[in-house]
Amino acid sequence: MNQHLEPILEALAGGPPSEVSTDFMEGVWERVGDINARRERTVRSALFIGLFAVGLSAGAFTVQTPVYAQDRNYPLLNEARLSPSALLHVNR
C-alpha cells in the first residue's frame, strides 16, 4: 500500500497535482484504520500487562494465616450458654 501512496505524496509535495488516482482516499482511510488498530492493540496490551502485574503482585504478597486443626477457644464465652432457650430463661 505504501508503494501506491508514496508517488502520490511526492507528486503533491512537488507542485500542483497532475493526476490523483481514484483509490487515493481509500488508501488514506485504510492507513488511518491501520494506525487506529495499532494504537488500540497497544492500549489493550498495556492494560493486560498492568492487570497481570497487579494480580500477580496481589497474589504474591498476600499473607495467609496458619490454620490449625482445633476448636476455636473464646475465653469470654467458654461457660456461657448461648442457646435461645438459655437466653430466654426457658426451662424444659
C-alpha positions as a Python dict, from the first residue, in 0.01 Angstrom:
ca = {
    (1, 'M'): (0, 0, 0),
    (2, 'N'): (288, 236, 73),
    (3, 'Q'): (410, 196, -284),
    (4, 'H'): (81, 350, -403),
    (5, 'L'): (84, 640, -159),
    (6, 'E'): (448, 745, -184),
    (7, 'P'): (439, 858, -552),
    (8, 'I'): (117, 1048, -489),
    (9, 'L'): (259, 1221, -183),
    (10, 'E'): (577, 1311, -373),
    (11, 'A'): (370, 1450, -658),
    (12, 'L'): (166, 1658, -416),
    (13, 'A'): (479, 1790, -247),
    (14, 'G'): (646, 1882, -578),
    (15, 'G'): (384, 2116, -714),
    (16, 'P'): (32, 2118, -841),
    (17, 'P'): (-111, 1769, -864),
    (18, 'S'): (-119, 1641, -1215),
    (19, 'E'): (-336, 1340, -1159),
    (20, 'V'): (-457, 1176, -838),
    (21, 'S'): (-574, 819, -863),
    (22, 'T'): (-926, 730, -761),
    (23, 'D'): (-816, 496, -483),
    (24, 'F'): (-619, 766, -304),
    (25, 'M'): (-887, 843, -43),
    (26, 'E'): (-949, 473, 5),
    (27, 'G'): (-577, 427, 79),
    (28, 'V'): (-579, 720, 320),
    (29, 'W'): (-871, 579, 517),
    (30, 'E'): (-714, 234, 514),
    (31, 'R'): (-397, 380, 658),
    (32, 'V'): (-591, 570, 924),
    (33, 'G'): (-769, 247, 1016),
    (34, 'D'): (-435, 65, 1045),
    (35, 'I'): (-297, 337, 1272),
    (36, 'N'): (-606, 324, 1495),
    (37, 'A'): (-595, -56, 1512),
    (38, 'R'): (-228, -48, 1611),
    (39, 'R'): (-298, 211, 1880),
    (40, 'E'): (-589, 6, 2019),
    (41, 'R'): (-372, -308, 2029),
    (42, 'T'): (-105, -116, 2217),
    (43, 'V'): (-354, 16, 2472),
    (44, 'R'): (-510, -329, 2516),
    (45, 'S'): (-168, -487, 2565),
    (46, 'A'): (-67, -223, 2819),
    (47, 'L'): (-390, -276, 3014),
    (48, 'F'): (-343, -653, 3011),
    (49, 'I'): (16, -623, 3132),
    (50, 'G'): (-93, -381, 3407),
    (51, 'L'): (-374, -606, 3527),
    (52, 'F'): (-147, -910, 3512),
    (53, 'A'): (118, -732, 3721),
    (54, 'V'): (-138, -617, 3978),
    (55, 'G'): (-290, -965, 4003),
    (56, 'L'): (47, -1133, 4031),
    (57, 'S'): (172, -894, 4296),
    (58, 'A'): (-153, -918, 4492),
    (59, 'G'): (-129, -1296, 4492),
    (60, 'A'): (241, -1297, 4578),
    (61, 'F'): (215, -1051, 4865),
    (62, 'T'): (-98, -1193, 5026),
    (63, 'V'): (-12, -1330, 5366),
    (64, 'Q'): (-202, -1640, 5464),
    (65, 'T'): (-261, -1710, 5830),
    (66, 'P'): (-177, -2057, 5954),
    (67, 'V'): (-466, -2297, 6001),
    (68, 'Y'): (-475, -2537, 6294),
    (69, 'A'): (-700, -2841, 6337),
    (70, 'Q'): (-851, -2748, 6671),
    (71, 'D'): (-1161, -2580, 6801),
    (72, 'R'): (-1158, -2209, 6849),
    (73, 'N'): (-1128, -2102, 7205),
    (74, 'Y'): (-1316, -1793, 7317),
    (75, 'P'): (-1224, -1727, 7679),
    (76, 'L'): (-1523, -1499, 7746),
    (77, 'L'): (-1779, -1743, 7610),
    (78, 'N'): (-1647, -2076, 7736),
    (79, 'E'): (-1904, -2127, 8009),
    (80, 'A'): (-2185, -1922, 7863),
    (81, 'R'): (-2490, -2097, 7731),
    (82, 'L'): (-2599, -1912, 7421),
    (83, 'S'): (-2888, -2126, 7306),
    (84, 'P'): (-3219, -1945, 7256),
    (85, 'S'): (-3380, -2126, 7549),
    (86, 'A'): (-3095, -2028, 7780),
    (87, 'L'): (-3110, -1668, 7669),
    (88, 'L'): (-3488, -1654, 7723),
    (89, 'H'): (-3460, -1838, 8056),
    (90, 'V'): (-3689, -2117, 7941),
    (91, 'N'): (-3664, -2440, 8135),
    (92, 'R'): (-3754, -2772, 7982),
}
